[in-house]
Amino acid sequence: MSDTDLDSRSDRGSAYADLSRLVRGAGLLDRQPRRYAARGMVLLGCLALMGVVFVRLGSSWWQTATAAGVAVLFAQLAFLGHDAGHRQIFRSRRANDVVGLVCGNLVTGISYGWWVDKHNRHHAHPNTEGRDPDLAVAPLSFTPGQAATRGGLRALFVRHQAALFFPLLMMEGLHLHAASVRAVVCRAGLRRRRAEAGLLVLHFAGYLAAVFLVLSVPQAIVFILVNQALFGLYLGSSFAPNHKGMPILTEADNLDYLRRQVLTSRNVRGGPFLDALLGGLNYQIEHHLFPSMPRANLRHARPLVRQFCIDHGIAYHETTLIQSWAQGLAHLRTIGAGSARPGTD
C-alpha cells in the first residue's frame, strides 16, 4: 500500500457517495428474494436427498463419501446464512434473521447471532489490528506484534504456521461449533438466546442421533471427523483468500471508508463455477463496499468499482485462487520467520 493511498483523503466521503449513486442507479442493490428462494430450495433439497442416500446406504465405510457431500452442502448453506446476515435477501430484518437462524443454528450448528456480531465488527474494521476479530485467531499470528507475544510451543507453531495453516483449517468447523455454544450459554446481550439454544440442540441431537443410529461406532466417528474436517477446510479456504496477506492497518491509519474497504480486500478471478464455489465471496472488494448487495449482482458491480478505483488512483487487487492462497501463506511465512529471530520469542 503506497503512502499516497494512505494519505489521500481529499475526497473523503464524497467519492464513496459518487460510487454508491453509480451502483444504485444500475439497480445493483435491488433485492432478489426469488433467486435466493430457489437457491435455498435447491440446497435443502440436495441435503434431503443426501439424507436418503445416507439411510439407504446404511452401515458402510462408503459413508465417508456422504460425509464429504454433506460438508459441501453445509458450507453452501452457511454462505446463504452469511447473505441473510447482511440483509441481502429481504428488506425485512426479521425475514433475514429467520433464514439465518435456519441456515446457521439449525442446519450447520453455528450461532447466527454470535456470528453476525463478529462479522459486522470485521466489516467495520477490516484487517485493522486490535479491531478486526478475524486478525485475532489463535494460535496464528498475522502481525509481528502478535508473534512477539507467543512463547514456548506457541512460538514454535508460529514459525511453522504457513505449513500448518490448511491442517488447522480442518478444525475450524469444531471451533465454530464450540464458539457458538459458548456464546449461547455465556455471552451477554445475545438476542433470541432461547431460540438459538433450542435450534442448536436440535442440530446436534439430530446430527449425532442420525450418525450413531445408522452407522457402527467406528464408522460414526470417522464420518464425523471427515465431515467436520472438510466443512472447516471448505469454509476456511473460502474466507482466507479475502484478506490474508493484504495490508494490515493500525488505528493510526485513519482512512476513509472507500479506501479502508478496498485496500484491505482481495478479489479472486474466476467464472460462474468459482462464484458458486466461493459463495460470491471472491468479489470481496464489492462485497465490503456494499455488504447488502445480493450475491448475484457482485459480478456486475465489479467492472464499475474497478474502473472507479482506477480513476481515483486506488489500488484494486485481484488475482487467481491459487495465487491468493500463495500470497496469504507467504505473509504467514514472513511473520513466522520474523518470530524465529533471536530475541523475538
LUMMI-82075 format. One record per atom (N, C-alpha, C, CB): x, y, z. Coordinates in steps of 0.05 Angstrom, whole numbers, plus 5000, padded with zeros to 4 digits. Each point is the difference from the previous one (the first is absolute). Glycine has a CB too. Layout:
<rs>
XYZ ...
</rs>
This chain:
<rs>
501749765000 498350245000 501850255000 496349755025 503250434956 501750234998 499350225020 500649894951 501350295053 499550225018 497750184988 504849995015 495050024959 497950154987 497349895008 503050124962 496749615038 497549875007 499350065029 500949644967 501250365050 499550045029 499350295006 503149625010 498150564976 499850285008 497850164985 504849985011 494349914966 498150154984 497349995012 502749914959 496250325050 497450015012 498350234989 501849785042 499250344936 498750244989 497149954993 504450154984 495049605007 497349954992 498649825021 501350054951 499549975074 498849845021 497050025000 504250065028 494549724970 497149995001 498850054973 500250165047 500650054939 498750084975 500549794978 500550485013 501949404986 500649804980 498249765004 504850164997 494949755027 498349765005 497150074994 503149845035 496050404970 497350094994 499649994969 499850295042 502249804943 499849994971 499849714990 502650434997 499149395015 499949724992 497349885007 505049975006 494050095018 497449905008 497850084981 501550015048 498550244944 498050094980 500249844974 500050465021 502449494971 500549854975 498949725002 504150284991 496549595032 499149725004 497049985004 504549905020 494450284995 497150005005 498550074974 500850145048 500350044937 498750074974 499949764981 501550475006 500449354997 500149764982 498149785011 504750114987 494049945036 498149815011 501449775014 496950124965 505649915042 501549775011 499649955030 503450104965 495150095048 499449965028 497149895004 503250375011 495449584967 497349905002 500149715009 498450314963 499949625057 499949735010 498949804979 499450195046 501349564958 499249794982 498949765016 503450154965 494449885049 499149795017 499349744985 498350355031 500649674945 499349764985 502449844993 496050244982 506149895010 502549864993 501149865025 501050334964 498949815059 501049875024 498249775009 502050445013 495349594983 498249795007 500649754984 496550345012 504049694962 500749784983 502649865009 497650234962 504349945044 502649895010 499649845026 502450384978 496149745040 499649865026 498549744996 499950445022 498149554961 498549764996 501749784987 495850274995 505949814986 501849814987 501949885021 499750254956 501549925061 501949905019 498749825021 502750424993 495049675017 498649835020 499049744987 498650415025 500649604949 499349764986 502349814997 496550264976 505849855018 502449834997 500849885027 501650284962 498149875060 500649905026 498049785008 501950445013 495649594980 498049795005 500749754984 496450355010 504349694965 500849774983 502449865011 498150234960 503849935050 502449885013 499249845024 502850384983 495249715032 499049855023 498849734992 499150435023 499449574955 498949754990 502249814992 495950244983 506149865003 502349834993 501449895025 500750274957 499649905063 501349925025 498549775013 501650475006 495849554995 498449795013 500049744983 497150355021 502649684953 499949764983 502749864999 496550224972 505749935029 502649884999 500649855026 501650364969 497449745053 500249865025 502949985011 496149744987 504450065028 502649965013 502149924980 497749875043 503850334948 502049954979 502250215002 496549804970 505950115023 502250194999 499950194977 502849665023 495450284957 499550194978 498750255010 499649614969 499550395056 498750245011 501950245002 496849705024 505850244974 501950235001 499650184976 503349715023 495850174954 499350174977 497550175006 502049664969 496150225045 497650155008 500850235019 497249594995 504750365023 501050205018 501250244985 500949655035 500550294944 501250224983 497850164987 504149724992 493850144997 497850144987 498550185019 499749624968 499850285056 498650155020 501650255008 497749585017 504950394985 501850235007 499750224979 503249695023 496750244952 499750204979 497350145002 503049734970 494950125035 497350125003 499850175025 498149614976 503250305046 500050175024 501450274994 500149585029 502150414957 501450254994 498450184982 504349765004 494350134976 498450154982 497650135015 501349704962 497650165057 497850115016 501150215020 497449574996 505150405012 501250205017 500450264984 502449645027 498350344947 500250234983 497350144998 503749794974 494250065025 497350114998 499350155027 498649634968 502350255054 499650145026 501650255001 499249565022 503250444966 501750244999 498550224985 504149725001 494650214977 498650214984 497650105016 501449784957 497350055058 497750095016 501050195022 497649564991 504750385020 501250175021 500550284990 502049605021 498650434953 500450264988 497550124988 504749864990 493050015015 497450094989 500050034970 499350245043 502049574944 500149994971 497449884988 505049975002 493649885014 497749854989 497450155001 502349595015 497050515009 497550165004 500750275011 497449585008 500850614989 500350265014 499449975030 498750234957 499549595050 499249965028 502349865015 495149984986 505650145037 502149885017 499049735010 501750455013 495749544995 498949765012 500149764980 497050295029 502249774946 500149794979 502849894996 496050214978 505949975020 502849924997 500949845024 500950404972 498349685052 500949865024 498949725001 500250435024 497349534966 498949734999 501749824983 495350195007 505449914969 501749844982 502749955013 497750204960 503450005053 502649975013 499949805023 501150464988 496849545028 499849815022 499749714989 497950365028 500649614951 499749734988 502649904989 495250104990 506150074993 502549924988 502249975020 498650234958 501549955062 502150005020 499649805022 500850474989 497449595029 499649835024 499049724993 499150425026 498749574958 498749744996 501549824981 495850235008 505249874970 501249834979 503049965005 496550154968 505050065037 502949975002 501050005029 500350224956 498149855063 500950005028 501750235008 499749524998 499950714989 501550255005 498150215010 503549884965 497150255057 498350215011 499850234981 501249855047 496550214943 499650224981 500550275014 496749724975 502350325049 500350255014 502950065006 495449955019 506049854991 502950035006 501650074975 499549685039 499950174940 501550044975 499550274988 499949514992 497650585008 499450264988 501450235015 495549834986 504650165040 501450205016 503050004993 496549955037 504749814963 502849984994 500650104971 500349615032 498050314950 500550074971 499650294995 498649544987 499550595027 499550284996 502450165010 495149935005 506249985017 502450145010 502349974980 498549915047 501649864940 502049974979 499650194977 500449525012 497150514979 499350184978 500650295007 496549674984 503050405041 500550285008 502950075001 495949985027 505949824979 502850065002 501749774988 499250265042 500549704932 501449774987 503050035002 496249954969 505149825039 502949995001 501250235017 500049784956 498650305065 501050205018 500849885026 497150344978 505449685029 501149875024 498650115025 504449934977 494649905040 498750075024 497050064997 504350185014 494749824961 497250064995 498649784984 501250485000 500249384982 498849794984 500349735015 501150264957 496749625050 500149745014 501349784983 496050135027 503949904947 501249794983 503050015000 496050034971 505250185041 502950005004 500849885027 500250414971 497949535045 500549895027 499249704999 499350455024 502249394961 499449724996 502349845011 497150104959 502849845067 502149835012 499849724988 500050285043 502349594953 502750085007 501550144978 500149615030 498550484949 501450144978 500950285008 497349734967 504750375020 500950275004 500150144972 502849875042 495850354956 499950154975 501750255000 495549824993 505650265030 501750245002 502449935017 496050314995 506249845002 502349965017 499450035029 502950164963 495350035043 499250045028 498749765012 499450484990 498849384995 498849765010 502149785003 495750124977 506149855004 502049805002 501850045024 499949954950 500750305057 501750065022 498949915027 501750394974 495649585027 498849925026 499949705003 497350414998 503449444981 499949715001 502549895013 497049994959 502749835059 502349875013 499749705000 500750415028 501549454977 499949715002 499049864975 499350075048 498849754956 498949854977 498550184981 499649605029 499250614981 498650184982 501950144981 496550075035 505950004975 502050124983 501049804979 501450305038 498849454970 500849794981 497949974978 502649765036 494950264972 497849984980 500150234981 497249775034 503350474976 500150244982 502249974979 498250285038 504049614970 502249974981 499249824977 503350065037 494949754967 499249824979 497050034993 503449685017 495550564989 497250044996 499049984971 500150285041 501749794940 499249994972 499549714992 502750414991 499149415018 499749714994 497649885014 504949974993 494450145030 497949895017 497350134995 503449895034 496550314948 497650154996 497649834991 502950404989 497549454989 497849854989 499249775019 501550124954 500449735058 499149815021 498550135022 504049734989 496750515019 498650145022 497150064991 504350195016 495349874959 497350064990 498149775003 502150324968 499049445033 498349765003 498750005028 503049754969 498050415049 498850025026 498150245003 504049785019 495750374959 498450255001 497049945006 503350214968 495749575020 497249935005 499549955030 499849804954 502050055058 499749945029 500250265016 501849534993 500150644999 500350265014 497550164998 504949994990 493850024987 497550164997 497849885017 501450114953 498449635049 498049875017 500550075029 499549634967 503050355042 500650055028 499550305007 503549634998 497350554984 499650285005 497050075000 504450104978 494149765006 497150045000 498749925026 500049934950 500849845060 498949905025 500750195023 500349534983 502350565017 500850195021 498450254999 504749814998 494850294978 498550254997 497249975010 502850124960 495949665033 497249965008 499849975030 499049794956 503050085056 499949945029 501050245016 500749524991 501450625000 501350195017 499850294991 503149645011 496550414964 500350274989 497750185009 502649824961 498050415050 497950195008 499050154975 502150055046 495450014954 498850164979 499449854974 502550365019 497749384981 499349854976 497050004996 504149705006 495050404971 497150004993 499049724994 500550474983 497049485024 498749754995 501649765011 498150204958 502949835066 501649795013 498649735000 502350355028 495149664981 498649745002 499649874973 497750185041 501649984940 499649894973 502749894989 496250324992 505949825012 502649914990 500949745014 501250484990 498449525037 500749765015 498449764991 501250295039 496149754958 498349784992 500849894972 496350205027 504349984954 500749914973 502749865000 497350374981 504649725036 502649865002 499649725011 502350455006 496149535015 499449735012 498849824979 499450215045 498749894939 498849844979 502149914979 495750245007 506149944986 502149934981 501849785010 499950474983 501249575041 501949805010 498749745007 502750375018 494849644993 498649755007 499349854974 498250225042 500849924938 499349874975 502449894986 496150304996 506049855003 502549924986 501149755013 501050484987 499449535039 501249775014 498249765000 502550325029 494949724974 498249775000 500049864973 497250235034 502749924944 500149894974 502549844995 497150374983 505249745024 502549874995 500349755016 502050444990 497449575036 500549765017 497849794998 502450305031 495249784959 497949804996 500449844974 496950295025 504349844955 500349874974 502749864998 497050354980 505149765031 502749904997 500949855025 501050374968 501049465028 501449895024 501550225014 500449544978 500550415046 501450215015 502550094986 498249815042 503650004948 502450104986 499350154975 502449605018 495550314967 499250144975 498950285007 499049554978 499550465044 498850265008 502250205007 495949765016 506150154998 502250185008 501550104975 500449755044 500150074937 501450074976 498350194983 502449565000 495050394999 498250174985 500150295011 497049614991 502850415036 500050275013 502750144994 496949835036 505350024967 502650124996 500450104971 501849705035 497450144946 500250074972 498250244993 501249534988 496350455021 498050214995 500950275011 496449655000 504450355026 500750255012 502650114990 497549855041 504449984953 502650094989 499650134973 502449635025 496050254958 499650114973 498350255001 500449544981 497750465037 498350245004 501750245008 496149715013 505750255006 501850215009 501950084979 499549845046 501649974940 502050054979 498750164977 502549585012 495150354981 498650144978 499450285008 498049574985 500850475038 499450275009 502550175003 496049835024 506050064989 502550155004 501450074975 500549785043 499550044938 501350044974 498550214983 501749545001 495750495005 498450204986 500450285011 496649654990 503850375037 500350265013 502950104999 496149885030 505849944972 502850075002 501050184977 500749585025 498550364949 501150164978 499150305001 500049594973 498050475043 498850274999 501850225011 495649775004 505950175018 501550225013 502849915009 495750185016 504849564987 502649915010 502150074980 497849635025 504350514985 502250094982 499650274989 500849534989 496850605017 499550274991 501050195022 496049864973 504350405021 501050195020 498549995026 501450294963 500049725059 498850005027 500350295011 501149515008 496650605000 499950275009 500350025030 497150124961 503550115049 499950065028 498050225004 504849875007 494650195018 498050225005 501050274991 498349735039 504350294957 501250254991 499450054970 503649965034 495849824951 499450024972 497050084997 503649654988 495950615014 497350105000 499050044971 500850235044 498749544942 499150014973 497050054998 503849694987 495450434990 497150024995 498949724994 500650484983 496849505018 498749744997 500749864974 496250175027 503949974951 500549884974 502849874999 497050344979 505049815030 502749894999 500449785021 501650454984 497249585039 500349805021 499049734990 499550355036 498249654950 498949754990 501549894976 495650155018 505150024964 501349904975 502949915005 497150314974 504549855040 502849945003 500649755017 500850484995 497349445022 500549775017 498749744989 500250315039 498549714938 498549784988 501349904974 495850175022 503649584972 501149884975 497849864986 504649955021 495150104953 498249844983 501449764989 497550424989 500949375005 501149764988 498649964973 500949795045 500750214934 498849974973 499049724995 503150354984 494849635001 498949744993 497350034987 502449805038 496549984951 497550004986 497749935019 502349894958 495450045030 497649935016 500549775020 497350164961 504349645031 500549785019 501450105025 500249684961 501850485036 501550105023 498250195016 504349964975 494050195012 498150175014 498249835019 500050334961 499049455028 498349825016 501649865021 497049944961 505449985033 501749855019 500650175024 501949744962 498750515034 500850185022 497750175010 504550014980 493149935012 497750155010 500050294994 499849675035 501550414943 500250284992 502050165016 495349974988 506149905031 501950145016 502650074984 498149775040 502150124936 502450074984 499850294990 500449524986 497250605016 499750294994 500150155027 497249914957 505050065057 500250105027 500050305001 502549595012 498750544969 500150295000 497250124997 504649994979 493949915002 497350094996 498249935024 500549954950 499949825061 498549925024 500550185023 500149524984 502450555021 500750175022 499050294996 504049715009 495950384967 499050274994 497050015003 503950084970 494849705022 497049995000 499149745012 499850304959 500449675068 499349745012 497249894995 503350135035 494850064960 497249914996 499549934970 498650285040 503349754943 499649944972 499649704996 502850394987 495049525000 499649724995 502449874986 495150084998 505449685009 502449864990 500150004970 499949715040 497950244946 500049984971 500850264986 496549655004 503250585011 500750264987 502950085004 495350135008 506249725008 502750085006 501750004975 499549825046 500149984937 501749984975 499350234981 500249505005 497350604996 499350234983 501150265011 495849754987 504550265040 501150245012 503150024996 496349985034 505049794962 502949994998 501150204980 499849535014 499350474961 501350194980 499550295008 499449654964 498350415048 499550285008 501950085022 495249954987 505149885033 501750065023 502950014991 496749785032 504150034952 502849994991 500850254985 499749504998 498650594983 500650244985 500050255017 498049784960 500150225060 499950235018 502650025016 495049955003 506049825006 502550005016 502350094982 498249635029 501950284947 502150084981 499950314996 499949554977 497750555019 499750294996 500950175024 496249894969 503549995055 500750155024 502749915012 495250055009 506449804975 502749925009 500049825024 501550434982 496549405022 499949825023 500749724990 496450295023 505549584990 500949744992 497749805003 504750115014 494749754964 497949794999 501349744996 496550324981 503649505039 501549764999 498349764992 503150185035 497749684944 498649774990 501949804990 496150284987 503449465019 501949794993 498549744997 503750245024 497749544971 498749744998 499849875028 501949944953 496549855048 499749875026 502649895011 495349884987 506249994996 502649885009 501950225009 499349624968 500850605017 501850225007 499150135026 501050084951 496449945053 499050125025 500949835024 496150204976 503749545022 500949835022 503150035003 496249674991 505250344987 502950035001 500850265014 500449734958 498250495036 500650255013 499450005030 499050234956 498849645051 499349985028 502149835015 495250054989 505649724999 502049835013 502750145001 497649604983 503150564997 502550155000 500150195023 500449964950 497350175056 499950185023 500449855026 496950314974 501749475029 500349845024 502949905003 495249864997 506150074981 502749915001 501950235008 499049664964 500550585026 501750235007 499850065030 499350194954 498249815057 499650055028 501349785017 495850244990 504049515001 501249785014 503050015000 496149734988 505150354989 502950034999 501050225018 499949834953 498650395049 500750215018 500049925029 498250324967 499949505040 499849925028 502349815008 495150044997 506349854982 502249825006 502650155005 497849664973 502350605023 502550155005 500650025029 499250254958 503349755049 500850025029 498750245013 504349774989 494650185034 498950215016 497150074994 504550175003 494349684978 497250064993 498149815013 501650194957 499449615057 498249815013 498850145024 502749604984 
</rs>
